[in-house]
Each structure stands twice: as structure tokens, then as C-alpha cells.
């Protein structure tokens, strides 16, 4: 599937801090003895540009490739193919090779589970000082402590929290600690992998407000990975909708939410509850389950579940193409809107 870049007029200004061109990540999986390994295409040709102060949301159901994209962007895993550029520098990684230290500072990740992402044996101050100890050896212990206390205050915690352990905090407080730790090296990009899905609704709002304030203050670029479309609609500038490891619709969040074009996007959005009890939504029901990555269907991977599918859909995998100057869709049944 051929993916293309999001339009550059969605940028807030400046050069792209991340440029991804056809990022692909495949895994070789052993299925049975004495047989060659099968190839699982967890991420297939994803392309986008991300600019300072911009939030790019990546949405889709479980198993669609969102977390694989997060691991590639944070250089936890190298792409099988494609090109990744961070701050104008092309990333060249081999399997098992650590990323360059200076690039590692630029991109930090915040995980979904604030209970599992913090070391229970370390105090908050120790966890915040650790990135500085590893990457800023010129700083003294007093300087590291001072910066940790400054960041603790910035994320809405109190100075006395510095010497407490993770089990002494609520879920929302733990996620604030995780955010503080990610910001200790002054990164330009945060990859947020379901950062509020484990929190209560009221706490979600507080954490989202904090992320918005930090983005404005530091000019951060966010890759926000989520299945909660109500959250995405609130914070995203642009959206990539993923299915079976590949983008099926991209564009400005306002336009994608207002007029979803791909049948999978329509089904995904129709399942999102709305707060207005007087507003009725027509539910788009899908057939069956997502296909097995070990046995992908011919042609369009969404065709077996699609209410618009025809014989033509199984003849080839449709490329991601522009339907107007701002939106791209991978579906042969979505008409072009150009004059």
C-alpha cells in the first residue's frame, strides 16, 4: 500500500521535527516446525510530517499498528524499510543497535500504564534525575536535584513529593511523574501511547490540560496514539486512521471528524458515543473480525468487512490518494473532489 505525506499547509510553522516516508515494520514469526517463518506486516508504509506545536493523532482498533509505529518513531525498533528523519537528520538504525544519544534526547515516549512505567524501588526525584545523570554528566548532583524539583512543580506536584515512591500516588499523579520524566532532557517530540486511557474521566481532563499547556510552553510536537476518538477530537490537529497496519485515511482532524470518507473511518466514528441525548447517530456495523496478520486477505485488507466492497476491491490493495487538497483516502469507492 502506497502512503503519502500529509499536506504541509497543516503545519504550524517551521521545519518538520519528524518526517516519515513509507515507514514499514515487518516481523518474521515461526508458525510450525520445519517450515519457513511467516511475515507479519505490523506497520506498512506510513508517511507523515510533524511540525513544532502540532499534534498528530494515530487512531484505530487494537492490533492496527499504532504501538508499532510508536516503537519505530522512538527508535526502540528500526524500520524494516522506509525513511525516518528527526530534526533534519536521517535515522539509520540496524537491528539491535542503540540509537545515537543526541537523537534519543529529541524523542521521548509516555506509556499507557502509569502503574507499570515507573520503577517502584526509586523515589520520584531519583527517577527524574536519572536521565540527566546518563545524558548530562556535566551537571552536579545539586543541579540535577534543582531541575527535578522545577519539573515536579511544573507538572502540578508539590516539592515534598520528590522523596516519595510511586505506590504513594494516584494514577493521575503517576502519569504526571511520567510526563515530568519524559521532559527532563528537553525533547522536541513526545510520543504519547494511550496516555490517559487508564485514568478516570475527570483525571483525563486534567492530564490533557497539562499536556496542552506544556505544548504551548515548550513548542512540543505530539504523536498521540489512542482509540478514544472523543479525546482525539479535542486535541488533534491532524489524524491518521490505521487499519491492519496501514493508513487508510489522513487529513486535518476537523475535516476527518466532520466528514469521514473511508468506510472503516465511518464505522469507527459511528461507534463513538456522543454526550447529547437528543442526537441520534446511525451505527455502521462491520461484518466479522479483523483478518489474521498471518493470513492477510487478497486486495484491500478491509474488503471482507466492508459494506461498500465489490469484486474490484479484491483485485488490488488501493493506494492512499488525495480526494481533496487536504485529505487522503485508500479506497477506490471514495470519489475525488477536485474541480
Secondary structure as GFF3:
##gff-version 3
##sequence-region A 1 339
A	DSSP	three_ten_helix	8	10	.	.	.	ID=ss1
A	DSSP	beta_strand	16	29	.	.	.	ID=ss2
A	DSSP	beta_strand	38	51	.	.	.	ID=ss3
A	DSSP	beta_strand	55	59	.	.	.	ID=ss4
A	DSSP	alpha_helix	66	73	.	.	.	ID=ss5
A	DSSP	beta_strand	81	86	.	.	.	ID=ss6
A	DSSP	beta_strand	89	90	.	.	.	ID=ss7
A	DSSP	alpha_helix	101	106	.	.	.	ID=ss8
A	DSSP	beta_strand	107	110	.	.	.	ID=ss9
A	DSSP	alpha_helix	124	135	.	.	.	ID=ss10
A	DSSP	alpha_helix	141	154	.	.	.	ID=ss11
A	DSSP	three_ten_helix	159	163	.	.	.	ID=ss12
A	DSSP	three_ten_helix	166	168	.	.	.	ID=ss13
A	DSSP	alpha_helix	171	183	.	.	.	ID=ss14
A	DSSP	beta_strand	189	193	.	.	.	ID=ss15
A	DSSP	alpha_helix	201	218	.	.	.	ID=ss16
A	DSSP	beta_strand	221	226	.	.	.	ID=ss17
A	DSSP	alpha_helix	229	235	.	.	.	ID=ss18
A	DSSP	beta_strand	238	243	.	.	.	ID=ss19
A	DSSP	beta_strand	246	252	.	.	.	ID=ss20
A	DSSP	alpha_helix	253	258	.	.	.	ID=ss21
A	DSSP	alpha_helix	263	270	.	.	.	ID=ss22
A	DSSP	three_ten_helix	303	305	.	.	.	ID=ss23
A	DSSP	three_ten_helix	311	314	.	.	.	ID=ss24
A	DSSP	beta_strand	321	322	.	.	.	ID=ss25
A	DSSP	beta_strand	328	329	.	.	.	ID=ss26
###
